[in-house]
Amino acid sequence: MNIKGLLLLPVSLLYGMITSVRNMLFDLKIFRQKKHDVIVISVGNLSMGGTGKTPHVEFIINFLKKHHHPAMLSRGYKRKTKGFKIVDQDDTSATVGDEPMQYFNKYDRVPIAVDENRNHGVVELLKKDENIDAIVLDDAFQHRWIKSDLSILLTDYHHLFSQDYVFPSGSLREFRSGYKRADIIVVTKTPVVLSPFTRRRITSEIKIKKHQKLLFSRIEYKGLVKWNNVGQITDDIKVSTTILFTGIENPYPLKEYLMNKCNDLIFLPFPDHHDYTEKDIRHIFDTYNEAFTSNKNIVTTEKDIQRLNISPNKEILKNLPLYYVPIHVVYHDEDDKIIKDSLSSLFEK
């Protein structure tokens, strides 16, 4: 912990105590969890973000939709609407949030909904579609008003919760001990090759409980998609210079990936869930024009494209080679079978 973190430690302890009292009220059943007549899978973090939650939710949806009828429910972070809403073709990231919009653009037969009241959202989803047999709750590890059938906790390989502190000294939303509520803990964004030694070291550090499984996943990128050409993945494009702009918490895997696709990477960071202003877009435009080569492109994330699409100034970039990178989750070795078996077993009870 740095000096700033030490100075903020009293505030972190107070913040952590408040969340601990809340959790204790749930544990003592003073606050009651509601069990719905549908399988509920919760995916979330102990940290404020940056663990790769969105592609892990997509992994679950991709697996379930082969034999089941799943839906996804999110609070719709930073949306400008309230209440329950099923995402449709008239929505944007402004009305439902960037992640729900991303899910909607990928899954035409999976109901995607938003509601800040998750219990109400589940009830409304089941009213709208009686065939739904599973609901994936996005970013819901701290949302304890719903009883989950499977709780999945994500932690970044480069920033494990076991090495972090409660906000504002660190990035945790609650004390580390909260991990005990999870059924499955996934260490995300691991290297392509995960050595047995590394697996043993992390397993020893996290100290899972008897009811828990510890799994490891990595990020995989597959080509580029031209802006406004959704779904058509091109082959990897080798250029001299790439201008990368992102508004996500931890862009380092994407930076590492793109460094192998160009000679020079110019990185323009923006805050997480950033709404792009005219000034931002002109900065991206000017950075591209000032790059001293004709063999260049602009790249961003799939999530950032959702927010760029609603900017009234997006036309500034319309004639430039702008791409986004689809992201996929791959589980290591036997972990792939374990996560799929865990999901399948929910329907056998």
Secondary structure, 3 states (H helix, E strand, C coil): CCHHHHHCHHHHHHHHHHHHHHHHHHHCCCCCCECCCCEEEEEEECECCCCCHHHHHHHHHHHHCCCCCEEEEECCCCCCCCCCEECCCCCCHHHHCHHHHHHHHHCCCCCEEECCCHHHHHHHHHHHCCCCCEEEEECCCCCCCECCCEEEEEEECCECHHHCCECCCCCECCCHHHHHHCCEEEEECCCCCCCHHHHHHHHHHHCCCCCCEEEEEEEEECCEEECCCCCCEECCCCEEEEEEEECCCCCHHHHHHHHCCEEEEEEEECCCCCCCCHHHHHHHHHHHHHCCCCCEEEEEEHHHHHHHCCCCCHHHHCCCCEEEECEEEEECCCHHHHHHHHHHHCCCC
